[in-house]
Amino acid sequence: MSTTKFDIMDPSLVEDPFGRYGELREQEPVSPIVYPGVDAVIWLVTRHEDVKAVLNDPRLVRDRRSVPGMEGPSITDQMIETYGLPEEYRDYFEGMVIMDGKNHARLRTLVTPSFTVRRVNERRERVARILDKILENVAGREQFDLIEDVAFPLAGNVVCDLIGVEESDWPRFHRWIHDFNVGDPSLLVTCVPEMVEYTKALIARRRAEPGDDMISRMIRTSDDDGGRLTDTEMVNMVLLLIHAGHNPTAHFVANAVLAFLDNPDQLELLRAEPELVPNAVREMLRVGGSVHLVAPMYATEDVEIAGVRVRQGEAVMAALAAANGDPRRFPEPQRIDLRRETGPGDGHVAFGHGPHYCLGAALAKMTGEVVFDRLIVKEQGLALAVPRETLRRQQMPGAYQLLSLPVRL
C-alpha cells in the first residue's frame, strides 16, 4: 500500500475524472485520501464491485455517533458553530442522509410512495410543460446559459412541483438554494431559517387543504399511522429533496448536453432513433453523473475491503465516477455508447447503491428523458455558442461542475 495520500482536490480531476480516477483504481483500488479540512483517516474505494459492496455493508454507517468510542463534535455541531446558525435549527440538519438502520428505513418507507416509477411517470406531462415554458423564455435569444437559464430552473421547478410548493413561490426556493450553496455565513443565517419557517407553514396549509403532492401524502400517511412522521421530520425531508433536486439534476443535464455535442455520432444516432432515449439517459448518467463521491461512512468494527484493513472509526468514501468507469464492468468505459447493454437495473452507480440509493432516481431519470426528447432530439440546431476550450469547471470535493454552458438553438 502506498503511503502517499490521494488529493481529492487534484486539479487533474476537473477535466478528466474518468482518466484520473482510472489510474488510482488500477494502482490502488482502496486508497487513503486527503480531504479538505478533515484530519481523520478516509479511504477511497474505486472499483465497481467494491463500491457496491461498501454501500451495502451494514458495518459502515453514515452517523459517526453509532461508532463505539467516537467522540468530538458532529458535522451538525460544526455547521452550527462555523456558520453561526441559530441553535433552534439544529434538528433540521439531521435528516435521512446521516441516518442508518431502522430509523432510516422508517423515514424512507413513509416518503417512497411519492417517488415510485408509476407516480413519477404520472407527472411526465407536467415536467414537459415546465420545460416548454422555460424554453419559451429563452426562445429568440442569440445565446443563453443552459445551466442558469434552463437546467437550474427546470430541476428546481420540477421538485418544488412534486413536493407541493406553490408555483408563485418557486423563485424563492431558487434563491434560498443559491444562497445555501454559496456557503457564505451571512447568507446561510438568513436562508436556512426562512426555508424552515416557510416549510413549516406549508405543512400546516397542506394539512388544512391537502392536494396531490408529496407533503399531502406524507401528512396522510403520518396521521393515518399514528403520527409516526413528525413535522420536524417532514421539514427535514422537504429541505433534503429541494436541495438534492437542484444541483445534481441541473449539472447532469449540462454534462449530458456537452457530452452529446462532443460526440456528434451519438447525437445523430439519438435523433435518428429517439426510442433510445431511456438508454441514452442511463449511459449519460454513467459518464456524466454529477455526484462523484458519496458521503463518508464510518466503520463500526474493523472491516477488510479488497485486501485493505479499515479500522473501527475510520471513514470510507465510495467514488461513483471511478466505479462507473471500471472496465471490469463496462468494456471501453470512456466510450459513450447509447446501445450499451448493462443488464437489469441501472448498471451504473450514479444514484448510489444499497439502503441510501437515491430516493429521487426515478424522477431524475424521467426528467432526463423529457430533456433529451425536447432539447436533444427535437432541437436540431442546438450547439455551443462559445469555443469548447473556453468552458471552465468549478472544483469541489466530490464534484466538478461546469460554471456555465453557453448554447444557441
Secondary structure as GFF3:
##gff-version 3
##sequence-region A 1 409
A	DSSP	beta_strand	6	7	.	.	.	ID=ss1
A	DSSP	alpha_helix	12	15	.	.	.	ID=ss2
A	DSSP	alpha_helix	17	27	.	.	.	ID=ss3
A	DSSP	beta_strand	30	34	.	.	.	ID=ss4
A	DSSP	beta_strand	42	45	.	.	.	ID=ss5
A	DSSP	alpha_helix	48	55	.	.	.	ID=ss6
A	DSSP	beta_strand	60	61	.	.	.	ID=ss7
A	DSSP	three_ten_helix	64	66	.	.	.	ID=ss8
A	DSSP	alpha_helix	75	83	.	.	.	ID=ss9
A	DSSP	three_ten_helix	87	93	.	.	.	ID=ss10
A	DSSP	three_ten_helix	96	98	.	.	.	ID=ss11
A	DSSP	alpha_helix	101	111	.	.	.	ID=ss12
A	DSSP	three_ten_helix	112	115	.	.	.	ID=ss13
A	DSSP	alpha_helix	117	121	.	.	.	ID=ss14
A	DSSP	alpha_helix	124	138	.	.	.	ID=ss15
A	DSSP	beta_strand	144	145	.	.	.	ID=ss16
A	DSSP	pi_helix	146	151	.	.	.	ID=ss17
A	DSSP	alpha_helix	152	163	.	.	.	ID=ss18
A	DSSP	three_ten_helix	167	169	.	.	.	ID=ss19
A	DSSP	alpha_helix	170	182	.	.	.	ID=ss20
A	DSSP	alpha_helix	185	208	.	.	.	ID=ss21
A	DSSP	alpha_helix	214	224	.	.	.	ID=ss22
A	DSSP	alpha_helix	231	262	.	.	.	ID=ss23
A	DSSP	alpha_helix	264	272	.	.	.	ID=ss24
A	DSSP	three_ten_helix	274	276	.	.	.	ID=ss25
A	DSSP	alpha_helix	277	288	.	.	.	ID=ss26
A	DSSP	beta_strand	297	299	.	.	.	ID=ss27
A	DSSP	beta_strand	303	305	.	.	.	ID=ss28
A	DSSP	beta_strand	308	310	.	.	.	ID=ss29
A	DSSP	beta_strand	315	318	.	.	.	ID=ss30
A	DSSP	alpha_helix	320	323	.	.	.	ID=ss31
A	DSSP	three_ten_helix	354	356	.	.	.	ID=ss32
A	DSSP	alpha_helix	361	371	.	.	.	ID=ss33
A	DSSP	pi_helix	372	377	.	.	.	ID=ss34
A	DSSP	beta_strand	383	384	.	.	.	ID=ss35
A	DSSP	three_ten_helix	388	390	.	.	.	ID=ss36
A	DSSP	beta_strand	393	396	.	.	.	ID=ss37
A	DSSP	beta_strand	399	402	.	.	.	ID=ss38
A	DSSP	beta_strand	406	408	.	.	.	ID=ss39
###
